[in-house]
Amino acid sequence: MATVKDYLSENQDKLDTFTRAITAAHGKNHPEVFEVRKEYLNLKEAVAAGANLDNNFAQMRETTQNYAIPDDVCPTFEATYHMLANADEINAKA
């Protein structure tokens, strides 16, 4: 079974690019994506430090309303939330 650290490492390039892209593409209509980007960067730091990630994911769930995907967003936005939700699920099972 993959760890959340492994999962985030495997998807780091995509998540770095996607979290930045959705702020540019959707920030005007979905300002929460700026917080998602910030929380993702905090999550990366916490993983690197070997910290417990429960609070990071709790904050991400709150910001994203449990990874709810708005109707007016692109596939990149959707993929970003799916990857973050998958990481959260892996963390919850650990």
SETI-475613 format. One record per residue: residue in one letter; x, y, z of N, C-alpha, C, O in turn. Coordinates in steps of 0.05 Angstrom, whole numbers. Atoms other than C-alpha are relative to their C-alpha. Example, Ala and Ser with C-alpha at 12.3 -4.5 7.8 and 13.67 -1.06 7.14 Angstrom:
> A, 18, -24, 0, 246, -90, 156, 18, 24, 0, 39, 24, 13;
> S, -16, -24, -1, 273, -21, 143, -15, 22, 14, -5, 44, 18;
end
This chain:
> M, 17, -24, 0, 0, 0, 0, 18, 25, 0, 36, 27, 16;
> A, -16, -25, 2, 27, 68, -19, -6, 18, 24, -28, 18, 35;
> T, 3, -20, -21, 38, 120, 34, -8, 26, -12, -5, 31, -36;
> V, 7, -27, 10, 13, 191, 29, 25, 14, -9, 24, 29, -29;
> K, -25, -12, 8, 86, 212, 24, 7, -9, -29, 14, 7, -46;
> D, -5, 11, 26, 95, 166, -36, -19, 12, -21, -10, 20, -43;
> Y, 21, -11, 19, 30, 189, -69, 6, 29, -7, 5, 36, -30;
> L, -5, -28, 5, 46, 262, -61, 27, 4, -15, 29, 22, -32;
> S, -25, -1, 14, 117, 251, -85, -4, -7, -30, 6, 7, -47;
> E, 6, 8, 27, 92, 215, -147, -15, 21, -16, -12, 24, -40;
> N, 18, -20, 13, 42, 271, -162, 9, 29, 5, -5, 48, -1;
> Q, -9, -27, -7, 85, 330, -139, 1, 19, -24, -8, 42, -21;
> D, -2, -18, 23, 99, 358, -208, -27, 9, -9, -32, 33, -15;
> K, 27, -7, 9, 26, 355, -228, -13, 19, 20, -25, 39, 13;
> L, 13, -16, -20, 1, 383, -162, 12, 28, 2, -2, 48, 6;
> D, -12, -27, 0, 52, 440, -163, -11, 16, -23, -18, 39, -20;
> T, 10, -14, 24, 31, 458, -234, -30, 6, 2, -38, 28, -4;
> F, 29, -2, -1, -43, 446, -224, -10, 20, 21, -28, 36, 15;
> T, 10, -19, -20, -51, 484, -159, 7, 29, -8, -8, 48, -2;
> R, -7, -27, 10, -15, 544, -191, -19, 7, -23, -29, 30, -24;
> A, 17, -6, 23, -57, 538, -255, -28, 7, 8, -40, 25, -4;
> I, 28, -6, -7, -124, 537, -221, -3, 27, 14, -25, 39, 13;
> T, 2, -27, -11, -108, 601, -184, -3, 20, -22, -18, 39, -20;
> A, 1, -18, 23, -96, 635, -251, -27, -2, -15, -39, 18, -23;
> A, 24, 4, 16, -156, 604, -286, -26, 5, 15, -45, 14, 3;
> H, 26, 0, -15, -208, 603, -230, 0, 18, 24, -20, 20, 38;
> G, -2, -17, -24, -184, 651, -176, -21, 22, 2, -31, 28, 24;
> K, 20, -21, 0, -233, 705, -197, -27, -10, 10, -40, 3, 26;
> N, 26, 11, -7, -295, 661, -190, 1, -19, 24, -19, -24, 37;
> H, -3, 19, -22, -267, 613, -138, 25, 8, 17, 46, -5, 15;
> P, -23, -10, -14, -221, 652, -91, 12, -20, 20, 35, -17, 29;
> E, -10, 20, -18, -214, 591, -46, 24, -15, -12, 39, -27, 3;
> V, -22, 14, 12, -164, 563, -96, 27, 12, 9, 47, -2, 9;
> F, -25, -12, -11, -112, 612, -69, 8, -13, 26, 31, -18, 32;
> E, -5, 13, -26, -120, 580, -1, 7, -29, -5, 24, -40, 10;
> V, -7, 28, 7, -118, 510, -32, 30, -1, -8, 44, -19, 1;
> R, -28, -1, 8, -51, 528, -64, 18, 3, 25, 38, -12, 28;
> K, -16, -5, -24, -24, 554, 3, 0, -25, 18, 20, -33, 29;
> E, 2, 24, -16, -50, 493, 40, 16, -24, -12, 27, -40, 2;
> Y, -15, 21, 13, -19, 447, -12, 30, 4, 6, 44, -16, 12;
> L, -28, -6, -6, 49, 481, -1, 7, -7, 29, 28, -17, 35;
> N, -4, 7, -28, 41, 474, 74, 0, -31, 4, 16, -41, 20;
> L, 0, 29, 0, 24, 400, 63, 26, -11, -9, 37, -30, 4;
> K, -26, 9, 10, 87, 390, 23, 22, 3, 22, 38, -15, 26;
> E, -19, -5, -21, 128, 421, 79, -4, -20, 23, 16, -30, 34;
> A, 6, 18, -22, 94, 378, 131, 9, -29, -7, 19, -43, 11;
> V, -9, 26, 9, 107, 315, 91, 31, -2, 1, 41, -22, 11;
> A, -29, -1, 0, 180, 334, 83, 11, -2, 29, 32, -13, 34;
> A, -9, -1, -28, 185, 345, 159, -8, -26, 14, -1, -30, 38;
> G, 9, 24, -13, 152, 278, 173, -21, 5, 21, -25, -11, 39;
> A, 20, -7, -20, 96, 312, 211, -26, -15, -4, -31, -27, -25;
> N, 27, 11, 2, 26, 286, 225, -16, 19, -18, -15, 43, -15;
> L, 14, -16, 20, -18, 309, 167, -29, 4, 5, -43, 16, -12;
> D, 28, -1, -5, -86, 303, 199, -11, 29, -1, -32, 34, -13;
> N, 10, -28, -1, -93, 378, 212, 1, 13, -28, -16, 29, -35;
> N, -3, -11, 28, -68, 395, 141, -24, -9, -17, -37, 8, -31;
> F, 22, 10, 16, -121, 351, 110, -27, 10, 11, -45, 15, -5;
> A, 25, -11, -11, -176, 375, 158, -4, 29, -11, -27, 36, -18;
> Q, 2, -27, 11, -161, 446, 135, -6, 0, -30, -23, 16, -39;
> M, 6, 2, 28, -161, 425, 62, -29, -8, -5, -42, 3, -23;
> R, 29, 8, 3, -229, 391, 70, -18, 24, 6, -38, 27, -8;
> E, 17, -24, -6, -257, 454, 102, 1, 20, -23, -20, 30, -31;
> T, -3, -19, 22, -230, 499, 47, -14, -9, -25, -26, 8, -39;
> T, 11, 11, 26, -253, 454, -10, -29, -10, 4, -40, -21, -15;
> Q, 27, 11, -7, -320, 436, 24, 0, -30, -7, -17, -40, -23;
> N, -4, 29, 4, -297, 363, 24, 5, -7, -30, -6, -26, -40;
> Y, -9, 5, 27, -266, 368, -45, -24, 2, -20, -23, -12, -41;
> A, 23, -4, 18, -332, 390, -77, 9, 15, -25, 23, 36, -23;
> I, -9, -12, 25, -321, 407, -150, -22, 17, -11, -44, 7, -17;
> P, 21, -18, 11, -359, 468, -175, -7, -7, -29, 9, -21, -43;
> D, 10, 7, 27, -399, 462, -240, 15, 14, -22, 15, 5, -45;
> D, -11, -17, 21, -361, 516, -277, 31, -1, -2, 44, 19, -8;
> V, -29, 2, 0, -289, 490, -273, 10, -19, -22, -4, -35, -33;
> C, -13, 16, 20, -240, 457, -320, 10, -27, 11, 10, -31, 35;
> P, -10, 26, -8, -212, 386, -319, 24, 2, 19, 28, -16, 36;
> T, -24, -3, -17, -148, 411, -286, -9, 5, 29, 3, -6, 48;
> F, 11, -5, -26, -188, 438, -227, -10, -26, 12, -4, -33, 35;
> E, 11, 26, -9, -225, 372, -222, 22, -19, 8, 20, -32, 29;
> A, -22, 18, -6, -161, 332, -225, 15, 7, 25, 23, -10, 40;
> T, -14, -10, -24, -129, 375, -171, -15, -10, 25, -3, -21, 43;
> Y, 16, 8, -24, -186, 362, -122, 0, -30, 3, 1, -40, 25;
> H, -1, 29, -2, -186, 288, -139, 26, -10, 11, 26, -28, 29;
> M, -26, 9, -11, -112, 281, -126, 3, 7, 30, 13, -9, 45;
> L, -1, -8, -29, -117, 319, -60, -18, -18, 17, -11, -26, 39;
> A, 18, 18, -15, -177, 277, -39, 12, -28, 2, 9, -41, 23;
> N, -13, 26, -1, -138, 213, -57, 21, 0, 22, 24, -19, 37;
> A, -21, -2, -20, -80, 236, -14, -12, 0, 28, -2, -13, 46;
> D, 14, -1, -26, -128, 252, 43, -10, -28, 8, -7, -36, 31;
> E, 10, 27, -5, -159, 182, 37, 23, -19, 8, 20, -34, 27;
> I, -23, 16, -7, -90, 149, 38, 9, 7, 29, 15, -11, 44;
> N, -8, -9, -27, -72, 190, 100, -19, -11, 21, -10, -20, 42;
> A, 20, 10, -20, -137, 170, 135, 3, -29, 6, -3, -38, 28;
> K, -3, 29, -3, -122, 96, 124, 26, -7, 14, 29, -30, 23;
> A, -27, 6, -12, -51, 101, 152, -2, -3, 29, 18, -9, 42;
end
